[in-house]
Structure formats: C-alpha cells, structure tokens
Amino acid sequence: MQSEQNYSVIVIDDHPLFRKGVADLISMDDTLILIGEAASGAEGIELARELNPDLILLDLNMKGMDGIATLKKLKESDLDARVIMLTVSDDEEDVVTALRSGADGYLLKDMEPEDTLKCLHQASQGRIVLCEKLTELLAYALRDEAAHPSDLTQASLTDREEEILNLISQGLSNKVIARELDITEGTVKVHVKHILKKLNLRSRVEAAIWAVKEQDKRRGT
C-alpha cells in the first residue's frame, strides 16, 4: 500500500524541449504523475477539461493564447485543478497580473529541480506557492500601488477574519482553511471577500503577502 497520495499533472507550454524537461523532473518523484501535455493554451484548456488533473503547470509567454488568457479560461471552468505559472519571467507586472488572475502559484523555470518539486508538493496540498526571490518583489509592488491600513486593528477585521488571514498567510487554500476551522468552504469565501474589501486588496495572494509583511513589521524584522 502506498503511504502517500499521488497527484496528477499536466503541462501547458509551447516549447517541446521544456515539456520534456518537466516530464523528466516529475518522473523523479513517485507521488507526481504527468498525465498530459499541451503545446498551446487552447489545447491545454481542452486537455484539462478532459483529464481534470490535480495540478496544471502553465507557461506565461506562449504564441496565440498567452498564459494569462489561458489561466482565466481555466479558472472559469469547473475544475478543481490548481494552476501554477512556470515561466522565465520575473517581471513585477507579470507576477502581479498572474496572481490577480487566479494563479495558485508562480515559479521560475531556472529554479533548482528540488525546489520546484518541493513547491509542487506544497501546491498539491492546497498551498499557494511563490518562488522565494519573487516574494519580496511582490510585496513591494503591492505596497507601492496603494496605501493599506498599517495594522489589523485599523482594518477592523473580526477575530475570525484575522484567524483566516493568518491561515491565508501560510499559503492555505479555502478548502484547507475550511477543513482546519471546521466550517464550510463557502463561509471561508465570504470571509475572504470581506478581508479583501477591508484591506483594499484584490486577491487572496495579495492578502497573504501583506499579512506576512505586517507580521514581520510587528516582530521588527
């Protein structure tokens, strides 16, 4: 009997050599199974709907339908898959746009294989994943865009909202948070909506980054 759950993966990338690299990487891990590849956004959407994988690795810059357009279509579909951008671009605007469009993570193609696999495991368990070098870049990008409340008290968050924000800052998905707090996923979604409105943020990933920075500030780091 296997002690760990297996997670199915598809990769959407218009570079055959990179798809081969992803296949080789995933073959190094017994719990990740590559079940499909697509060379375009349109093909990837069709494949995802057909196979309903656990994880989708999506390139940002593709000919025809680009990664952001593909991401939005995937998120509109009735899929449980977590979509992870896997790209060469560390451009601030690309990162922010992808996360605001619903990406469940943003990883760079030049990451060490071990780090990539570690992030894919975290993503499969419901966590938001970001390449370490992008975390601070994203935090500063969000800080520069708008003035946010300086602390949680000023934001007037309820105790439950603070609790959920803390779990979001740990990278947990709504489904995992609901299980952790023994409430419905729908209730979590309502709380997240209220948190974003109070903090003047546009995505749960932004809330996670903001919360981590606030925690660091309180610790004086």
C-alpha positions, 0 to 999 in steps of 0.5 A: 500500500502506498503511504502517500497520495499521488497527484496528477499533472499536466503541462501547458507550454509551447516549447517541446524541449521544456515539456520534456524537461518537466516530464523528466523532473516529475518522473523523479518523484513517485507521488507526481504523475504527468498525465498530459501535455499541451503545446498551446493554451487552447489545447491545454484548456481542452486537455484539462477539461478532459483529464481534470488533473490535480495540478496544471503547470502553465507557461506565461509567454506562449504564441496565440493564447498567452498564459494569462488568457489561458489561466482565466479560461481555466479558472472559469471552468469547473475544475478543481485543478490548481494552476501554477505559472512556470515561466522565465519571467520575473517581471513585477507586472507579470507576477502581479497580473498572474496572481490577480488572475487566479494563479495558485502559484508562480515559479521560475523555470531556472529554479533548482529541480528540488525546489520546484518539486518541493513547491509542487508538493506544497501546491498539491496540498492546497498551498499557494506557492511563490518562488522565494526571490519573487516574494519580496518583489511582490510585496513591494509592488503591492505596497507601492500601488496603494496605501493599506491600513498599517495594522489589523486593528485599523482594518477592523477585521473580526477575530475570525477574519484575522484567524483566516488571514493568518491561515491565508498567510501560510499559503492555505487554500479555502478548502484547507482553511475550511477543513482546519476551522471546521466550517464550510468552504463557502463561509471561508469565501465570504470571509475572504471577500470581506478581508479583501474589501477591508484591506483594499486588496484584490486577491487572496495572494495579495492578502497573504503577502501583506499579512506576512509583511505586517507580521514581520513589521510587528516582530521588527524584522 
